[in-house]
Amino acid sequence: MKKVVKAVFEFDGENLNSEGMTLNVRSCFVEGVEVPVHYAILLLNNETRNEAWCFFRKIKNVTLMRGVREHVLETVFEKGFEKGWCLVKKLEAEAPRGKPRFYVKANWDMKPDEHHVDITDGEKCFRFWTEFNAAKIGLPPNLYTEYTYTGFGLTKKMYDEASGCLREFFAFTEKLNNASEFISSTRAEEALQTFFSDRQKAYEMLARIEVDASRRKRRNKLYERLENEGVLKFSEGYIIHTWRSVYFVSEDGYVRKPDYKKSISVKEAVFRAVEKGKLPKKMGEVEDRGKLRDVAEVIGKIKPELVPVILP
């Protein structure tokens, strides 16, 4: 049974001490935001609490990575509010504020990385590796938004051109990245490269990529549904998924198995069957009684009259 006990403790920024008892404080949350436990001293101390709360609410509303916010609050504890207010002012001045902007990747010590740049609008962020020294071009470090790694590279010439059309480049990158899971990296890279040489052709390539990605996404979702539900009805009968494999069952109980070695080919066969009513070209009759028993067990839940046909 959960009980609440009121007691008086002394807090040193790491431990709560009272009457020979020590409770270790491993984390601290203020208004739902995790802060360094040391900062709690400033929030609780009568001499610092007013400014500490003011500072906390200020930095809480600045879009920052979690680690950066904690670093600033720790800095206030160690070096004072004056240093903290200077940091906040600088962070606010460099913030993206909804407009795409290039930043240099920040290493763990918040110093610029030589090999990567980020482009972010404060909500989404995409990272590129660079063929030039990214730390020497004067970009502020990205301390604001967690990144998605594109895997794409930028030359200095490409970076300069992208800097002249930030909104367009950001939108193109976002669409390409959204589709990248469903296309080859080579195809995505080619589209990005073409953006800098032939803009119209690049958008034509992107349009085809998005069509293909949308189809493959639908295909994958359909196969996931088959895995979860075990059976799909289609125009020619039923598609059954068991722990062994995928099977096609006709309306009169004839069981066949797609004869493909690659799982992607099986997914494609399922998709074409449901979307277009086309049976796989390569299928073999199933005679193994164990496999037929698995199929009968699944289809019996929705079509019990087929069970004695499959297992006479």
N, C-alpha and C positions, 0 to 999 in steps of 0.2 A: 504494500500500500504506500503510495507516494505521499510524503509529508514535507512541509516547508518549515524550516527552523530559522528564527531570527537570531543573529549573533553579530558581535563586533569583531572585525578583523583589521589588521594592518596590512597594507598592500605595498610591495616594493617593486612592482612592475613585472614580477615573475611569480611570486608566491603570496598567498594569504596566510597570515600568522595570527594565532589566537590561543592563549593558554597552553603553550607547548605543542599546539597542533599546526601543521603546515599543509596547506592545499596548493598544489601546483596549478597555475593558470596557463593553459596551453593555447587558448584562443580567446578572442574578445570580439563581440559583435555590437555595433552601435547603430541603432535604427535599421537593422538588417544588413549592415555593411561590415565586413570583417576589417578590423584595424589591428595594428601591432599592440600587444598587451601593454607595452610601455606607455603608449599614448593615453591609456586609461588613467594613468596618474595625473596627467594634465587635465583631463575631464573631471576628475574627482577633487582635485586640490582647489580649495577656495580661492587661492591667489591667481590661478591660471584658468579656472573652469570657464569663465565667460568668453575669453578669447579662444580657448581651445574648442568650445562648441561652435563659435562663429567660424573658425578656420575649418573645422570638420565639415560643416554644412556647405561651406564654399567649395571645398575640393570634392565633396560628394557629387556636386552638380557639374563638375568638369569631366568630360568624357576621357577616361584614362584606363589603361590596362591595370588590372588589379595589383600587380607587383609594383607598378609605378606609384600608385596611390599610397601603398604601404611604405614605399621608400620615402616619399615626401613627409608622411606623418612621422616616420622614424627620425627623419632629419630634423623636424621641429622639436622632437623630444631631446635630441642630442645637441642641436646648435641654436635652438630658439626660434621664436615666431618671426623675427625679422627675416631670417634666412628662408623660412617657409613661405612667407608672403612674396618674396622675390621669385621663388621657384614657381608659384602659382601664376604670377603675372606673366612670366616667360612662357609657361605652358599654355595659357589662354591665348597669348599672342600668336602662337604657332599652330593652334588647333585647326583642323580642317573645316569645321562648322558647316557640314553638308555639301561642300564643294570639293570635287576630286583634286588631290594634290599629291605631289611626289614627296616622299621622305626617304631617308636612308635607314636601313635596318639598324636597330640598336642592339648591341651585344648585352650580355648579362650585367655588365658594369655600366650600361647605358651609353657607352662610347660607340661611335659610328662603325659599322661593318664595311669593309672594303669591297665586298663582293655582291651585295644585294641592295635593291631599292624596293620600296613599297609605294603603291598608289592607293589612297583611301579617301572616302568622303566622310569618315567618322563612324560609319556603320559597317561597311564592307571594305575589305582590304585585300589586295592581291600583290604577291611578292614575285619579283623577277631576279634572276641572277644576272650579273653584269660582266661585260668584257672590258670594262674600264674600272678605275678605282673610284667607287661610289663615295668613299669617305672624303674625297678631295674636291667635290663639286659644290660644297656649301649647303647641302640640304639639312634641315633639322631632323633629328632622330624620330622615328615612329614610336611614340610612347602612348599612343591613343587607342589603337584598334588591333585586335588579334587578326592575324593574316591567314589567307588561303594561299598555299604555294602553287603557283601555276606551272612550274617546271620550264617556263619559257625564259630565253635569254634576250638581253637588249645590248646592242652596241651603243657607243656614244652618239652616233648619228641617229639611231632609232629613238634613243632617249630624248634627244633635242627636238626631234620632230613630234614625238608624243607630247612633249611639254607645251607645244604650240596648239594642241587640240585636246586638252585634258579630258573634257567631258565626253567627247566622241571616243577617245581611246579607252576611257574607263568603261563606257557602255559596251563597246566592242569586246573588251576583255571579259566583262561580266557574262555576256551571252556565250562567249566561247568557253569560259570556265564552267558554266552551267551544263554545257553539253559534253564536256571533256571526259566525263565518266563513261560515256557510251560510244566514244569514237577513239581511234588510234591517236597516240601522241604525235605521230608523224603528220597526220592530217591536220591536227590542231595547230601544230607548229607552222605548217605550210600556210595556213590561213592567216596567222599572225604576221608572218614574214611578208605576205602579199599586201597586208594593210599599209605597209610603208612603200610599196612599189606601184600598186594598182588598186586604189581604194574601191572602185566599182566591182572589180573582180573579187576582191576580198569579201565584200558583202554578199555577192552571189554564192561564194563558197560557204559563208556563214549560214546563209539561208538553207542550203542543202544539208549542212551539218545539223542544223536544228531540226529539220524534218526527219533525218535518220535517227537522231538522238531521241526525239519524241516517240518514234515507232519502237525503238529498242527499250525505252523506258516502259512503254505499255506492255511490251512482250515480257519483260522481267516481272512486272507487277502481276500479270496474268499467271505466270508460272509460280510465283509466290502464293497466289491464291490457290492454285492447284495443290501445292505442297501443304498448305494449311487445311484445306477442306477435303482433300483426298479424291475429289471427283468433280469434273466439269461436264456439263451437258453441251453438246454441239449438234449441228444439223445431221450428222451421220451416226450419232450414237453418244458414247460417253468416253471421256479420257480419265483413266484411273492412275493415281499415284500411290505406290506402296513403298515399303522400306527397301524393296528390291529394285524397282524400276518404274517406268511409265508404260501403260498399256492402253490400247484402243479397243473398245468393246462396241460391237454393232448392236442395233436394236433387237436382233434375234439371238444375242449372246455369243457371237463369234469373237474370240479374243486374239488379238495380234499385238506384236511388240515392234516399235520402231527400231530399225537396224542401223543405228548410228553410234559411232564410238565417242564423238565429242558431245559433251553436255549442251553446248551452245546449239548444236544441230537439233537436239531433242527439243529445246526451248522453242526454236524456230518452227519446228513441226507442230508443236502444240498451238503456237500463236496462229499459224496459217490455217489450222483446222478450225479454230474458234472464230477467227475473223473472216475467213473466206470459205469455210466448209470444205477445204481441200485435205484429203488424206495424205499422209507421208508416202512418198514413192517407194521407199525401202521399208518393208515390214515383213516379219516372219510370224508364222502361226505358233501359238504357245501351247505346248502339250505337257509340260512339266506340271504334275499335280500340285506340288507345293506352291508354285507361282499362281496357278489357277485358284487355289484355295485363298490366297491373299487377295486376288481380284474379287472373288465372290464375297469375301467378308466386307469389302468396301462398298461394292455396288448393291449388296443386300440391304443396305440402310435406306436406299432410295428406290430400288427396283428389285424387291425380293423375289419376284417371279422369275428373274433371270438366274438365280442361284442354282436351281436344279438343272438348268440348261448348261451352265458353265461346269458344274460338278455333277454329272449324271450318276 
